Amino acid sequence: MENEQKAAIATDTYAVSLHGIVLTVYPLEDGTYKVYKQSRKIAHLYAALEDDQIVWDSDDWIDADYITEMGKKIEEYESFRGNSLKFVLKDFYI
């Protein structure tokens, strides 16, 4: 893992299971999450609010449904620990 990522980790890492695959989640100080399968990063996720709903997204090339499923696992874990999510503002045009 890159040195700059190590410095940006906000809390302890944790594991979630999705479709029988164990994923390691690295919560970052900016409210985003890096998700790894073993030592390979598969997504850099962030939560956004759209119409009062939590929507998960990523700038990585990964299936939108899989992003949502990973995000829901993160929500469950963070909620269980009593943590609130930070929301990232999506780009918008006026």
N, C-alpha and C positions, 0 to 999 in steps of 0.2 A: 504494500500500500504506500502511496506517496506521502512524503513528509508533511506537505501542506494539509493533507486530509487528516492526518493524525492530530495536528494542532487545532483543527476546526471541529473536532468531535465534542459535542456538548455534554453528552451523558454516556453511560455505559452502553456498549453494544448489546444486542439481544438477538435471539433466533426466533423465527416464525416458520411454521410448516405450511406449505401451499402445494396441494396436489401430491403430497408425500415427499416433497423436496424441501430440505431444510435451507432456508435463506438467512443470511446474517444481515442485520439492519444496523447501520451507523447513523444515529441522529446527529445532525450538524447544528452548529450554533445559529445558522441563518434560518432554521425551521425546516430545512429540507432533509431528505434521507437518502443515503447511498445504500443500495441493496446488492449483496454479493451472493453468488452461488459458489461455494468453496472460495477460491482466491480470485474469481473473475467477477468484475462489476457487471451487473446486468441492467441496473437502472439507477438514475438519480431522480427521485420522486419529490413532488411538492404537492401540498394541499391548497386548494383555492376555494373560495365561496362563490357559487353561482346560484342565483335565485334562492338564497338561504339554504342551499345544499352544499355539502362537502364534495368537491370534485377533485380527483387525483389526476395528475398529469406528469409528463416527463418530456424532456427534449431528446431522449434517446429513442432509437428506432426499435420500438417494442410494441406488441399488441396492446391496444387500448383497454381491452377487457382484462388482460393480465395486470396492467397498471392499476386498474380499479381494484382487482382482487388483492394485490399486494398492499395497496393503500388501506383497504378495509382491515387487513390483518394488523397493520401498523396502528390504526385507530383503536382496534380492540385492545392491543397491548398497552398503548399509551393511556387509554381510559382505565384499564385495570390498575395501572400504576398511579392513577390520579393526576396524570399530566394533561395539560391542554395543548392542542395543536396550534402552531403558528401558521398563519395563512399567507401565501405569497400572492401578491397582486398580479393578475394576468395583464398582458398588454391590452390596451383598449384604445379605440379611436373616437375622437369627438367630431 
